[in-house]
Amino acid sequence: MVTTDDFTKLAILSIKGEIKKRGLDMVKLTELFKAHGYIDTTEASLRRKIDRGGFSFVFFMQLMEVLDVDTMNVIFDERLSNCDLRLSKSSF
C-alpha cells in the first residue's frame, strides 16, 4: 500500500529534480518567485516548504508558474516502485 510518506518523498525528489534540471539553486528560485510578484518569499521559506514536501497545492501551482511548467504528467504503478513525474516547459 502506498503511504502518505511515499507521496511526500516523491514530491520532494521531483521538485528538487526539476529545480536542479533548470540549473537553479534556492537563491535563484527565490529571485524568480519575487520576480513573479511573490514578494514575501524568502530563501528559508522556500527551502522549508520544499524539504517538508507537504506543501499546499497553491504553493505547487506557484512553483509551476515560476518554473514555467506548462505540462505535467504523473506516471506511477500502485506501489510507486516505478514512478515518474514529468514536468516540461515550452522552451525545453
Contacts in CASP RR format, 6 or more apart in sequence:
PFRMAT RR
TARGET T0000
AUTHOR 0000-0000-0000
METHOD contacts of the structure
MODEL  1
MVTTDDFTKLAILSIKGEIKKRGLDMVKLTELFKAHGYIDTTEASLRRKI
DRGGFSFVFFMQLMEVLDVDTMNVIFDERLSNCDLRLSKSSF
2 78 0 8 1.000
2 79 0 8 1.000
2 80 0 8 1.000
6 80 0 8 1.000
7 80 0 8 1.000
8 53 0 8 1.000
8 54 0 8 1.000
10 76 0 8 1.000
10 80 0 8 1.000
10 83 0 8 1.000
10 85 0 8 1.000
11 53 0 8 1.000
11 54 0 8 1.000
11 55 0 8 1.000
12 50 0 8 1.000
12 51 0 8 1.000
12 53 0 8 1.000
14 85 0 8 1.000
14 87 0 8 1.000
15 50 0 8 1.000
15 53 0 8 1.000
15 63 0 8 1.000
16 50 0 8 1.000
18 67 0 8 1.000
18 69 0 8 1.000
18 87 0 8 1.000
19 25 0 8 1.000
19 29 0 8 1.000
19 50 0 8 1.000
19 67 0 8 1.000
22 67 0 8 1.000
24 32 0 8 1.000
26 43 0 8 1.000
26 46 0 8 1.000
26 47 0 8 1.000
27 43 0 8 1.000
29 43 0 8 1.000
29 46 0 8 1.000
29 66 0 8 1.000
30 41 0 8 1.000
30 42 0 8 1.000
30 43 0 8 1.000
30 46 0 8 1.000
32 66 0 8 1.000
32 67 0 8 1.000
33 41 0 8 1.000
33 46 0 8 1.000
33 62 0 8 1.000
33 66 0 8 1.000
34 41 0 8 1.000
36 62 0 8 1.000
36 65 0 8 1.000
36 66 0 8 1.000
38 62 0 8 1.000
38 66 0 8 1.000
49 55 0 8 1.000
49 59 0 8 1.000
64 72 0 8 1.000
64 87 0 8 1.000
67 87 0 8 1.000
67 89 0 8 1.000
68 89 0 8 1.000
68 90 0 8 1.000
68 91 0 8 1.000
69 87 0 8 1.000
69 88 0 8 1.000
69 89 0 8 1.000
70 88 0 8 1.000
70 89 0 8 1.000
70 90 0 8 1.000
71 86 0 8 1.000
71 87 0 8 1.000
71 88 0 8 1.000
71 89 0 8 1.000
72 85 0 8 1.000
72 86 0 8 1.000
72 87 0 8 1.000
72 88 0 8 1.000
73 84 0 8 1.000
73 85 0 8 1.000
73 86 0 8 1.000
74 84 0 8 1.000
74 85 0 8 1.000
74 86 0 8 1.000
75 83 0 8 1.000
75 84 0 8 1.000
75 85 0 8 1.000
75 86 0 8 1.000
76 82 0 8 1.000
76 83 0 8 1.000
76 84 0 8 1.000
77 83 0 8 1.000
END
